[in-house]
């Protein structure tokens, strides 16, 4: 499928994108992470999209996955309202300032920061630290 974004055309394999998104949604709902650590590499490496498209698209996809996962965990009683309310303002501020910072920093630096974050997440999930 061809995707046109502000005059730039990209070729995207929708089967790989849908299958990858489905598997990422299952994993993130099971293990409690947002999905971005896997959605961004899927979109940049497997689908060949540039970072400036991937970030916003990934956040939108993760929003719906997170909303559904939150509703299901609430149904099972796995939801702490006080913890949510304490984290929500910080998430809003981060969502506001993050894109402004990323716009002022080179794409290479953004990718390196993302890689460092992924590495730390992987080490934490593996129980290394």
C-alpha positions as CSV (number, residue, x, y, z in Angstrom):
1,X,0.0,0.0,0.0
2,X,1.3,3.5,-0.8
3,X,1.0,6.1,1.9
4,X,1.2,9.8,1.0
5,X,2.2,12.2,3.8
6,X,2.6,15.8,3.0
7,X,3.9,15.2,-0.5
8,X,6.2,12.3,0.4
9,X,5.1,8.8,-0.7
10,X,6.0,5.6,1.2
11,X,5.4,1.9,0.3
12,X,4.0,0.0,3.4
13,X,3.3,-3.7,3.8
14,X,-0.1,-3.6,5.6
15,X,0.0,-7.3,6.4
16,X,3.2,-6.9,8.3
17,X,1.9,-3.7,10.0
18,X,-1.4,-5.3,11.1
19,X,0.1,-8.6,12.3
20,X,2.9,-6.8,14.1
21,X,0.4,-4.3,15.7
22,X,-1.8,-7.2,16.8
23,X,1.0,-9.1,18.5
24,X,2.4,-5.9,20.1
25,X,-1.1,-5.1,21.5
26,X,-1.3,-8.6,23.0
27,X,2.1,-8.3,24.6
28,X,1.7,-4.8,25.9
29,X,-1.7,-5.7,27.5
30,X,-0.2,-8.8,29.1
31,X,3.0,-7.2,30.4
32,X,1.8,-3.7,31.2
33,X,3.9,-1.5,28.9
34,X,2.5,1.0,26.4
35,X,3.7,-0.8,23.3
36,X,5.8,2.1,21.9
37,X,9.1,0.3,22.6
38,X,8.0,-2.3,20.0
39,X,5.7,-0.3,17.8
40,X,8.4,2.3,16.8
41,X,10.9,-0.3,15.6
42,X,8.1,-2.2,13.8
43,X,7.2,1.0,11.9
44,X,10.8,2.2,11.2
45,X,12.5,-1.1,10.5
46,X,9.8,-3.4,9.2
47,X,7.6,-0.8,7.4
48,X,10.4,1.6,6.5
49,X,8.7,4.8,7.6
50,X,10.6,7.9,8.8
51,X,10.7,8.8,12.5
52,X,8.6,12.0,12.1
53,X,5.7,9.9,10.9
54,X,6.3,7.0,13.2
55,X,6.2,8.9,16.5
56,X,2.7,10.4,16.1
57,X,1.3,7.3,14.4
58,X,2.7,5.0,17.1
59,X,1.2,7.2,19.8
60,X,-2.2,7.1,18.2
61,X,-2.2,3.3,17.8
62,X,-0.9,2.9,21.4
63,X,-3.7,5.2,22.7
64,X,-6.4,2.8,21.5
65,X,-4.6,-0.3,22.7
66,X,-4.0,1.3,26.1
67,X,-7.6,2.4,26.4
68,X,-8.9,-1.1,25.7
69,X,-6.3,-2.7,28.0
70,X,-7.2,-0.3,30.8
71,X,-10.9,-1.0,30.5
72,X,-10.2,-4.8,30.6
73,X,-7.9,-4.5,33.6
74,X,-10.5,-2.3,35.4
75,X,-13.0,-5.1,34.8
76,X,-10.7,-7.6,36.4
77,X,-10.0,-5.3,39.4
78,X,-6.3,-4.6,38.3
79,X,-6.6,-0.8,38.4
80,X,-5.3,1.7,41.0
81,X,-7.1,5.0,40.6
82,X,-4.8,6.9,43.0
83,X,-1.7,5.7,41.0
84,X,-3.4,6.7,37.8
85,X,-4.3,10.2,39.1
86,X,-0.7,10.7,40.3
87,X,0.8,9.8,37.0
88,X,-1.7,11.5,34.7
89,X,-0.5,15.1,35.0
90,X,3.1,14.0,34.3
91,X,2.0,12.1,31.2
92,X,0.2,15.2,29.9
93,X,3.2,17.4,30.5
94,X,5.5,14.9,28.9
95,X,3.2,14.5,25.9
96,X,3.2,18.3,25.5
97,X,6.9,19.0,25.8
98,X,8.3,15.8,24.3
99,X,7.5,16.6,20.6
100,X,8.8,20.2,21.1
101,X,12.1,18.9,22.4
102,X,12.3,16.2,19.6
103,X,11.7,18.8,17.0
104,X,14.7,20.8,18.1
105,X,17.0,17.7,18.4
106,X,18.5,15.9,15.4
107,X,16.8,12.6,14.4
108,X,20.0,10.7,15.1
109,X,20.0,11.9,18.7
110,X,16.3,11.0,19.1
111,X,17.0,7.5,17.8
112,X,20.0,7.0,20.1
113,X,17.9,8.1,23.1
114,X,15.1,5.7,22.0
115,X,17.7,2.9,21.7
116,X,19.1,3.6,25.2
117,X,15.5,3.5,26.6
118,X,14.8,0.3,24.9
119,X,17.9,-1.3,26.2
120,X,17.1,-0.2,29.8
121,X,13.6,-1.6,29.4
122,X,14.9,-4.9,28.0
123,X,17.4,-5.2,30.9
124,X,14.6,-4.5,33.4
125,X,12.2,-6.9,31.9
126,X,14.9,-9.6,31.9
127,X,15.5,-8.9,35.6
128,X,19.1,-7.7,35.1
129,X,18.6,-4.6,37.1
